[in-house]
Amino acid sequence: MADPAVRPGTLYVVATPLGHLEDLTRRAIRVLGEVSLVACEDTRRTRKLLQAHGIRTPTTSYFEHNERFKGAYVLEALRAGRDVAVVSDAGTPAISDPGFRLVRDARACGIAVVPVPGPSALTAALSVSGLPTDRFLFVGFLPAKAGARRRALAALAGEPATLVFFESPVRVVEALADMQAALGPREAFLCREATKAHEEYVRAPLAVLRDMLAARGSVKGEIVLVVAGAPFAPSSSEDPVALYRRLAAEGRTRRDAVKEVARRLGRGAREVYALVQEAEREGEPQ
Protein backbone atom coordinates (compact mmCIF):
# COMPACT_ATOMS: atom_id res chain seq x y z
CA MET A 1 0.00 0.00 0.00
CA ALA A 2 1.28 3.45 -0.91
CA ASP A 3 2.38 5.81 1.83
CA PRO A 4 -0.29 8.58 2.12
CA ALA A 5 2.51 11.05 2.87
CA VAL A 6 4.12 10.38 -0.50
CA ARG A 7 3.13 12.67 -3.34
CA PRO A 8 1.74 10.59 -6.25
CA GLY A 9 3.63 10.43 -9.51
CA THR A 10 2.41 11.66 -12.89
CA LEU A 11 1.03 9.50 -15.68
CA TYR A 12 2.30 10.67 -19.07
CA VAL A 13 0.37 9.61 -22.19
CA VAL A 14 3.11 9.59 -24.80
CA ALA A 15 2.57 9.43 -28.56
CA THR A 16 5.17 7.35 -30.43
CA PRO A 17 6.02 7.05 -34.15
CA LEU A 18 3.71 5.27 -36.56
CA GLY A 19 6.81 3.92 -38.26
CA HIS A 20 9.52 6.50 -38.85
CA LEU A 21 11.70 6.69 -35.73
CA GLU A 22 12.50 10.36 -36.36
CA ASP A 23 8.87 11.22 -35.60
CA LEU A 24 9.44 10.82 -31.84
CA THR A 25 9.42 14.35 -30.42
CA ARG A 26 12.25 15.78 -28.34
CA ARG A 27 9.87 16.13 -25.40
CA ALA A 28 8.79 12.49 -25.70
CA ILE A 29 12.43 11.40 -25.67
CA ARG A 30 13.05 13.42 -22.50
CA VAL A 31 9.92 12.16 -20.72
CA LEU A 32 10.56 8.53 -21.62
CA GLY A 33 14.08 8.90 -20.25
CA GLU A 34 13.01 10.57 -17.01
CA VAL A 35 10.05 8.41 -15.90
CA SER A 36 10.54 5.37 -13.68
CA LEU A 37 8.53 3.01 -15.84
CA VAL A 38 7.12 2.71 -19.37
CA ALA A 39 3.87 0.73 -19.76
CA CYS A 40 3.61 -0.54 -23.34
CA GLU A 41 1.63 -2.89 -25.57
CA ASP A 42 4.64 -4.89 -26.75
CA THR A 43 7.78 -4.60 -24.63
CA ARG A 44 9.99 -5.90 -27.45
CA ARG A 45 8.77 -3.28 -29.89
CA THR A 46 9.01 -0.43 -27.37
CA ARG A 47 12.50 -1.49 -26.26
CA LYS A 48 13.70 -1.14 -29.86
CA LEU A 49 12.33 2.41 -29.93
CA LEU A 50 13.90 3.26 -26.58
CA GLN A 51 17.26 1.76 -27.57
CA ALA A 52 17.25 3.75 -30.80
CA HIS A 53 17.17 6.91 -28.71
CA GLY A 54 19.53 5.73 -25.95
CA ILE A 55 16.76 5.36 -23.34
CA ARG A 56 17.19 2.69 -20.63
CA THR A 57 13.94 3.09 -18.69
CA PRO A 58 12.40 -0.24 -17.52
CA THR A 59 9.27 -1.40 -19.35
CA THR A 60 6.22 -3.43 -18.41
CA SER A 61 3.55 -4.89 -20.67
CA TYR A 62 0.15 -3.20 -20.73
CA PHE A 63 -2.21 -4.41 -23.44
CA GLU A 64 -5.85 -5.27 -24.05
CA HIS A 65 -5.89 -8.63 -22.27
CA ASN A 66 -3.99 -7.64 -19.13
CA GLU A 67 -5.29 -4.08 -18.71
CA ARG A 68 -7.15 -4.84 -15.48
CA PHE A 69 -4.24 -6.58 -13.74
CA LYS A 70 -1.44 -4.37 -15.06
CA GLY A 71 -3.52 -1.24 -14.57
CA ALA A 72 -3.59 -1.93 -10.84
CA TYR A 73 0.20 -2.46 -10.89
CA VAL A 74 0.80 0.85 -12.69
CA LEU A 75 -1.57 2.73 -10.38
CA GLU A 76 0.29 1.38 -7.37
CA ALA A 77 3.58 2.62 -8.83
CA LEU A 78 2.01 6.06 -9.38
CA ARG A 79 0.64 6.15 -5.81
CA ALA A 80 4.14 5.34 -4.56
CA GLY A 81 5.42 8.54 -6.20
CA ARG A 82 6.85 7.06 -9.40
CA ASP A 83 6.25 8.79 -12.73
CA VAL A 84 4.99 6.43 -15.45
CA ALA A 85 4.65 6.79 -19.23
CA VAL A 86 2.06 4.80 -21.18
CA VAL A 87 2.67 4.16 -24.88
CA SER A 88 1.03 2.08 -27.58
CA ASP A 89 2.80 0.20 -30.35
CA ALA A 90 2.37 3.20 -32.63
CA GLY A 91 0.65 6.57 -32.46
CA THR A 92 -1.31 8.01 -29.56
CA PRO A 93 -2.42 5.74 -26.68
CA ALA A 94 -6.15 5.38 -25.96
CA ILE A 95 -7.12 6.12 -29.60
CA SER A 96 -8.38 2.59 -30.42
CA ASP A 97 -5.39 1.40 -28.37
CA PRO A 98 -4.91 0.58 -24.68
CA GLY A 99 -4.74 3.54 -22.32
CA PHE A 100 -8.30 4.76 -21.82
CA ARG A 101 -8.97 2.68 -18.68
CA LEU A 102 -5.65 3.59 -17.12
CA VAL A 103 -6.23 7.30 -17.73
CA ARG A 104 -9.78 7.05 -16.33
CA ASP A 105 -8.66 5.18 -13.20
CA ALA A 106 -5.68 7.46 -12.61
CA ARG A 107 -7.89 10.55 -12.75
CA ALA A 108 -10.39 8.90 -10.40
CA CYS A 109 -7.52 8.45 -7.93
CA GLY A 110 -6.52 12.11 -8.17
CA ILE A 111 -3.34 11.32 -10.10
CA ALA A 112 -2.13 13.90 -12.62
CA VAL A 113 -2.39 12.77 -16.26
CA VAL A 114 -0.37 14.73 -18.82
CA PRO A 115 -0.38 14.29 -22.62
CA VAL A 116 2.83 14.30 -24.61
CA PRO A 117 1.36 14.88 -28.10
CA GLY A 118 2.78 13.51 -31.29
CA PRO A 119 1.95 11.07 -34.10
CA SER A 120 -1.59 9.84 -34.66
CA ALA A 121 -2.76 7.69 -37.56
CA LEU A 122 -6.15 9.43 -37.36
CA THR A 123 -4.88 12.96 -37.97
CA ALA A 124 -2.11 11.84 -40.31
CA ALA A 125 -4.62 10.25 -42.70
CA LEU A 126 -7.08 13.14 -42.45
CA SER A 127 -4.41 15.74 -43.16
CA VAL A 128 -3.48 14.26 -46.55
CA SER A 129 -6.88 12.88 -47.60
CA GLY A 130 -8.13 15.98 -49.38
CA LEU A 131 -11.57 15.36 -47.85
CA PRO A 132 -13.27 17.95 -45.60
CA THR A 133 -11.69 18.13 -42.15
CA ASP A 134 -13.82 20.86 -40.53
CA ARG A 135 -16.12 18.14 -39.19
CA PHE A 136 -15.23 14.46 -38.92
CA LEU A 137 -16.39 11.40 -37.02
CA PHE A 138 -13.80 8.90 -35.82
CA VAL A 139 -15.47 5.48 -35.95
CA GLY A 140 -12.40 3.39 -35.18
CA PHE A 141 -12.63 -0.33 -35.95
CA LEU A 142 -15.88 -1.66 -37.38
CA PRO A 143 -17.25 -4.97 -36.01
CA ALA A 144 -15.44 -8.03 -37.37
CA LYS A 145 -18.65 -9.95 -38.14
CA ALA A 146 -20.34 -9.04 -41.41
CA GLY A 147 -23.86 -8.58 -40.05
CA ALA A 148 -22.81 -6.28 -37.22
CA ARG A 149 -20.51 -4.35 -39.55
CA ARG A 150 -23.31 -3.73 -42.06
CA ARG A 151 -25.66 -2.55 -39.32
CA ALA A 152 -23.02 -0.16 -38.01
CA LEU A 153 -22.46 1.26 -41.49
CA ALA A 154 -26.21 1.61 -42.12
CA ALA A 155 -26.43 3.75 -38.98
CA LEU A 156 -23.75 6.04 -40.42
CA ALA A 157 -25.31 6.44 -43.87
CA GLY A 158 -26.85 9.83 -43.11
CA GLU A 159 -23.88 11.28 -41.23
CA PRO A 160 -22.68 14.44 -43.06
CA ALA A 161 -19.27 14.58 -41.36
CA THR A 162 -16.22 12.92 -42.93
CA LEU A 163 -15.89 9.37 -41.58
CA VAL A 164 -12.60 7.88 -40.39
CA PHE A 165 -12.13 4.14 -39.88
CA PHE A 166 -9.30 1.90 -38.73
CA GLU A 167 -9.40 -1.46 -40.49
CA SER A 168 -7.62 -4.79 -40.43
CA PRO A 169 -5.80 -5.76 -43.65
CA VAL A 170 -7.55 -9.16 -43.61
CA ARG A 171 -11.01 -7.54 -43.59
CA VAL A 172 -10.46 -4.35 -45.57
CA VAL A 173 -11.77 -5.68 -48.91
CA GLU A 174 -15.01 -6.90 -47.33
CA ALA A 175 -15.31 -3.68 -45.34
CA LEU A 176 -14.95 -1.55 -48.47
CA ALA A 177 -17.63 -3.61 -50.23
CA ASP A 178 -19.97 -3.14 -47.27
CA MET A 179 -19.21 0.60 -47.19
CA GLN A 180 -20.12 0.94 -50.84
CA ALA A 181 -23.39 -0.96 -50.30
CA ALA A 182 -24.37 1.04 -47.20
CA LEU A 183 -22.99 4.50 -48.01
CA GLY A 184 -23.20 4.63 -51.80
CA PRO A 185 -20.58 5.68 -54.38
CA ARG A 186 -18.54 8.04 -52.19
CA GLU A 187 -15.04 9.41 -52.49
CA ALA A 188 -12.62 7.79 -50.08
CA PHE A 189 -8.96 7.78 -49.12
CA LEU A 190 -6.75 4.82 -48.28
CA CYS A 191 -3.83 5.40 -45.90
CA ARG A 192 -1.75 2.23 -45.53
CA GLU A 193 1.52 1.85 -43.59
CA ALA A 194 1.76 5.60 -42.92
CA THR A 195 5.37 6.87 -42.60
CA LYS A 196 6.79 3.36 -43.09
CA ALA A 197 8.95 2.02 -45.93
CA HIS A 198 5.97 0.84 -48.00
CA GLU A 199 3.57 3.69 -47.21
CA GLU A 200 0.64 4.07 -49.60
CA TYR A 201 -1.87 6.89 -50.05
CA VAL A 202 -4.68 6.57 -52.62
CA ARG A 203 -7.73 8.81 -53.17
CA ALA A 204 -10.51 7.12 -55.17
CA PRO A 205 -14.19 6.09 -54.96
CA LEU A 206 -14.94 3.23 -52.57
CA ALA A 207 -15.51 0.75 -55.40
CA VAL A 208 -12.14 1.56 -56.99
CA LEU A 209 -10.30 1.09 -53.70
CA ARG A 210 -12.08 -2.19 -53.12
CA ASP A 211 -11.20 -3.55 -56.58
CA MET A 212 -7.59 -2.36 -56.27
CA LEU A 213 -7.01 -4.20 -52.99
CA ALA A 214 -8.98 -7.29 -54.04
CA ALA A 215 -6.73 -7.67 -57.09
CA ARG A 216 -3.66 -8.00 -54.85
CA GLY A 217 -4.79 -11.23 -53.26
CA SER A 218 -3.42 -10.25 -49.85
CA VAL A 219 -3.11 -6.91 -48.11
CA LYS A 220 -0.61 -6.07 -45.39
CA GLY A 221 -0.08 -3.23 -42.94
CA GLU A 222 -1.97 -0.78 -40.77
CA ILE A 223 -4.91 0.82 -42.61
CA VAL A 224 -6.93 4.01 -42.16
CA LEU A 225 -9.92 4.69 -44.40
CA VAL A 226 -11.28 8.22 -44.74
CA VAL A 227 -14.73 8.39 -46.38
CA ALA A 228 -16.70 11.42 -47.52
CA GLY A 229 -19.77 12.20 -45.43
CA ALA A 230 -23.33 12.02 -46.68
CA PRO A 231 -24.14 14.81 -49.14
CA PHE A 232 -26.82 17.22 -48.06
CA ALA A 233 -29.95 16.98 -50.20
CA PRO A 234 -30.70 20.49 -51.49
CA SER A 235 -33.99 21.76 -50.14
CA SER A 236 -35.17 24.94 -51.84
CA SER A 237 -38.21 25.04 -49.55
CA GLU A 238 -36.10 25.80 -46.46
CA ASP A 239 -35.53 29.48 -45.72
CA PRO A 240 -31.79 30.31 -45.98
CA VAL A 241 -32.02 33.16 -43.47
CA ALA A 242 -33.88 31.03 -40.90
CA LEU A 243 -31.31 28.26 -41.28
CA TYR A 244 -28.48 30.77 -40.96
CA ARG A 245 -29.95 32.17 -37.74
CA ARG A 246 -30.33 28.68 -36.30
CA LEU A 247 -26.71 27.83 -37.07
CA ALA A 248 -25.48 31.15 -35.70
CA ALA A 249 -27.42 30.51 -32.49
CA GLU A 250 -25.51 27.23 -32.15
CA GLY A 251 -22.31 29.25 -31.92
CA ARG A 252 -21.07 29.16 -35.53
CA THR A 253 -19.21 32.14 -36.90
CA ARG A 254 -20.88 34.16 -39.66
CA ARG A 255 -18.52 32.70 -42.25
CA ASP A 256 -19.06 29.10 -41.17
CA ALA A 257 -22.83 29.51 -40.91
CA VAL A 258 -23.06 31.02 -44.40
CA LYS A 259 -20.94 28.21 -45.88
CA GLU A 260 -23.05 25.57 -44.13
CA VAL A 261 -26.31 27.10 -45.40
CA ALA A 262 -24.91 27.20 -48.93
CA ARG A 263 -23.84 23.57 -48.71
CA ARG A 264 -27.11 22.31 -47.27
CA LEU A 265 -29.37 24.19 -49.64
CA GLY A 266 -27.29 23.96 -52.78
CA ARG A 267 -27.05 27.75 -53.03
CA GLY A 268 -24.08 29.98 -53.68
CA ALA A 269 -22.29 31.33 -50.59
CA ARG A 270 -22.39 34.89 -51.97
CA GLU A 271 -26.12 34.57 -52.57
CA VAL A 272 -26.71 33.35 -49.01
CA TYR A 273 -24.52 36.12 -47.58
CA ALA A 274 -26.48 38.75 -49.54
CA LEU A 275 -29.78 37.39 -48.21
CA VAL A 276 -28.46 37.45 -44.63
CA GLN A 277 -27.22 41.03 -45.04
CA GLU A 278 -30.56 42.13 -46.48
CA ALA A 279 -32.46 40.49 -43.61
CA GLU A 280 -30.20 42.19 -41.08
CA ARG A 281 -30.73 45.57 -42.69
CA GLU A 282 -34.50 45.10 -42.69
CA GLY A 283 -34.34 44.15 -39.02
CA GLU A 284 -32.47 47.31 -37.98
CA PRO A 285 -34.54 49.94 -36.13
CA GLN A 286 -35.37 52.97 -38.26
C-alpha positions in Angstrom: 0.0 0.0 0.0 1.3 3.4 -0.9 2.4 5.8 1.8 -0.3 8.6 2.1 2.5 11.1 2.9 4.1 10.4 -0.5 3.1 12.7 -3.3 1.7 10.6 -6.3 3.6 10.4 -9.5 2.4 11.7 -12.9 1.0 9.5 -15.7 2.3 10.7 -19.1 0.4 9.6 -22.2 3.1 9.6 -24.8 2.6 9.4 -28.6 5.2 7.3 -30.4 6.0 7.1 -34.2 3.7 5.3 -36.6 6.8 3.9 -38.3 9.5 6.5 -38.8 11.7 6.7 -35.7 12.5 10.4 -36.4 8.9 11.2 -35.6 9.4 10.8 -31.8 9.4 14.4 -30.4 12.2 15.8 -28.3 9.9 16.1 -25.4 8.8 12.5 -25.7 12.4 11.4 -25.7 13.1 13.4 -22.5 9.9 12.2 -20.7 10.6 8.5 -21.6 14.1 8.9 -20.2 13.0 10.6 -17.0 10.1 8.4 -15.9 10.5 5.4 -13.7 8.5 3.0 -15.8 7.1 2.7 -19.4 3.9 0.7 -19.8 3.6 -0.5 -23.3 1.6 -2.9 -25.6 4.6 -4.9 -26.8 7.8 -4.6 -24.6 10.0 -5.9 -27.5 8.8 -3.3 -29.9 9.0 -0.4 -27.4 12.5 -1.5 -26.3 13.7 -1.1 -29.9 12.3 2.4 -29.9 13.9 3.3 -26.6 17.3 1.8 -27.6 17.2 3.7 -30.8 17.2 6.9 -28.7 19.5 5.7 -26.0 16.8 5.4 -23.3 17.2 2.7 -20.6 13.9 3.1 -18.7 12.4 -0.2 -17.5 9.3 -1.4 -19.3 6.2 -3.4 -18.4 3.5 -4.9 -20.7 0.2 -3.2 -20.7 -2.2 -4.4 -23.4 -5.9 -5.3 -24.0 -5.9 -8.6 -22.3 -4.0 -7.6 -19.1 -5.3 -4.1 -18.7 -7.1 -4.8 -15.5 -4.2 -6.6 -13.7 -1.4 -4.4 -15.1 -3.5 -1.2 -14.6 -3.6 -1.9 -10.8 0.2 -2.5 -10.9 0.8 0.8 -12.7 -1.6 2.7 -10.4 0.3 1.4 -7.4 3.6 2.6 -8.8 2.0 6.1 -9.4 0.6 6.2 -5.8 4.1 5.3 -4.6 5.4 8.5 -6.2 6.9 7.1 -9.4 6.2 8.8 -12.7 5.0 6.4 -15.5 4.6 6.8 -19.2 2.1 4.8 -21.2 2.7 4.2 -24.9 1.0 2.1 -27.6 2.8 0.2 -30.4 2.4 3.2 -32.6 0.7 6.6 -32.5 -1.3 8.0 -29.6 -2.4 5.7 -26.7 -6.2 5.4 -26.0 -7.1 6.1 -29.6 -8.4 2.6 -30.4 -5.4 1.4 -28.4 -4.9 0.6 -24.7 -4.7 3.5 -22.3 -8.3 4.8 -21.8 -9.0 2.7 -18.7 -5.6 3.6 -17.1 -6.2 7.3 -17.7 -9.8 7.0 -16.3 -8.7 5.2 -13.2 -5.7 7.5 -12.6 -7.9 10.6 -12.7 -10.4 8.9 -10.4 -7.5 8.4 -7.9 -6.5 12.1 -8.2 -3.3 11.3 -10.1 -2.1 13.9 -12.6 -2.4 12.8 -16.3 -0.4 14.7 -18.8 -0.4 14.3 -22.6 2.8 14.3 -24.6 1.4 14.9 -28.1 2.8 13.5 -31.3 2.0 11.1 -34.1 -1.6 9.8 -34.7 -2.8 7.7 -37.6 -6.2 9.4 -37.4 -4.9 13.0 -38.0 -2.1 11.8 -40.3 -4.6 10.3 -42.7 -7.1 13.1 -42.5 -4.4 15.7 -43.2 -3.5 14.3 -46.5 -6.9 12.9 -47.6 -8.1 16.0 -49.4 -11.6 15.4 -47.9 -13.3 17.9 -45.6 -11.7 18.1 -42.2 -13.8 20.9 -40.5 -16.1 18.1 -39.2 -15.2 14.5 -38.9 -16.4 11.4 -37.0 -13.8 8.9 -35.8 -15.5 5.5 -36.0 -12.4 3.4 -35.2 -12.6 -0.3 -36.0 -15.9 -1.7 -37.4 -17.3 -5.0 -36.0 -15.4 -8.0 -37.4 -18.7 -10.0 -38.1 -20.3 -9.0 -41.4 -23.9 -8.6 -40.0 -22.8 -6.3 -37.2 -20.5 -4.3 -39.6 -23.3 -3.7 -42.1 -25.7 -2.5 -39.3 -23.0 -0.2 -38.0 -22.5 1.3 -41.5 -26.2 1.6 -42.1 -26.4 3.8 -39.0 -23.7 6.0 -40.4 -25.3 6.4 -43.9 -26.9 9.8 -43.1 -23.9 11.3 -41.2 -22.7 14.4 -43.1 -19.3 14.6 -41.4 -16.2 12.9 -42.9 -15.9 9.4 -41.6 -12.6 7.9 -40.4 -12.1 4.1 -39.9 -9.3 1.9 -38.7 -9.4 -1.5 -40.5 -7.6 -4.8 -40.4 -5.8 -5.8 -43.7 -7.6 -9.2 -43.6 -11.0 -7.5 -43.6 -10.5 -4.4 -45.6 -11.8 -5.7 -48.9 -15.0 -6.9 -47.3 -15.3 -3.7 -45.3 -15.0 -1.5 -48.5 -17.6 -3.6 -50.2 -20.0 -3.1 -47.3 -19.2 0.6 -47.2 -20.1 0.9 -50.8 -23.4 -1.0 -50.3 -24.4 1.0 -47.2 -23.0 4.5 -48.0 -23.2 4.6 -51.8 -20.6 5.7 -54.4 -18.5 8.0 -52.2 -15.0 9.4 -52.5 -12.6 7.8 -50.1 -9.0 7.8 -49.1 -6.7 4.8 -48.3 -3.8 5.4 -45.9 -1.7 2.2 -45.5 1.5 1.9 -43.6 1.8 5.6 -42.9 5.4 6.9 -42.6 6.8 3.4 -43.1 8.9 2.0 -45.9 6.0 0.8 -48.0 3.6 3.7 -47.2 0.6 4.1 -49.6 -1.9 6.9 -50.1 -4.7 6.6 -52.6 -7.7 8.8 -53.2 -10.5 7.1 -55.2 -14.2 6.1 -55.0 -14.9 3.2 -52.6 -15.5 0.7 -55.4 -12.1 1.6 -57.0 -10.3 1.1 -53.7 -12.1 -2.2 -53.1 -11.2 -3.6 -56.6 -7.6 -2.4 -56.3 -7.0 -4.2 -53.0 -9.0 -7.3 -54.0 -6.7 -7.7 -57.1 -3.7 -8.0 -54.8 -4.8 -11.2 -53.3 -3.4 -10.3 -49.8 -3.1 -6.9 -48.1 -0.6 -6.1 -45.4 -0.1 -3.2 -42.9 -2.0 -0.8 -40.8 -4.9 0.8 -42.6 -6.9 4.0 -42.2 -9.9 4.7 -44.4 -11.3 8.2 -44.7 -14.7 8.4 -46.4 -16.7 11.4 -47.5 -19.8 12.2 -45.4 -23.3 12.0 -46.7 -24.1 14.8 -49.1 -26.8 17.2 -48.1 -29.9 17.0 -50.2 -30.7 20.5 -51.5 -34.0 21.8 -50.1 -35.2 24.9 -51.8 -38.2 25.0 -49.6 -36.1 25.8 -46.5 -35.5 29.5 -45.7 -31.8 30.3 -46.0 -32.0 33.2 -43.5 -33.9 31.0 -40.9 -31.3 28.3 -41.3 -28.5 30.8 -41.0 -30.0 32.2 -37.7 -30.3 28.7 -36.3 -26.7 27.8 -37.1 -25.5 31.2 -35.7 -27.4 30.5 -32.5 -25.5 27.2 -32.1 -22.3 29.3 -31.9 -21.1 29.2 -35.5 -19.2 32.1 -36.9 -20.9 34.2 -39.7 -18.5 32.7 -42.3 -19.1 29.1 -41.2 -22.8 29.5 -40.9 -23.1 31.0 -44.4 -20.9 28.2 -45.9 -23.0 25.6 -44.1 -26.3 27.1 -45.4 -24.9 27.2 -48.9 -23.8 23.6 -48.7 -27.1 22.3 -47.3 -29.4 24.2 -49.6 -27.3 24.0 -52.8 -27.1 27.7 -53.0 -24.1 30.0 -53.7 -22.3 31.3 -50.6 -22.4 34.9 -52.0 -26.1 34.6 -52.6 -26.7 33.4 -49.0 -24.5 36.1 -47.6 -26.5 38.7 -49.5 -29.8 37.4 -48.2 -28.5 37.4 -44.6 -27.2 41.0 -45.0 -30.6 42.1 -46.5 -32.5 40.5 -43.6 -30.2 42.2 -41.1 -30.7 45.6 -42.7 -34.5 45.1 -42.7 -34.3 44.1 -39.0 -32.5 47.3 -38.0 -34.5 49.9 -36.1 -35.4 53.0 -38.3 
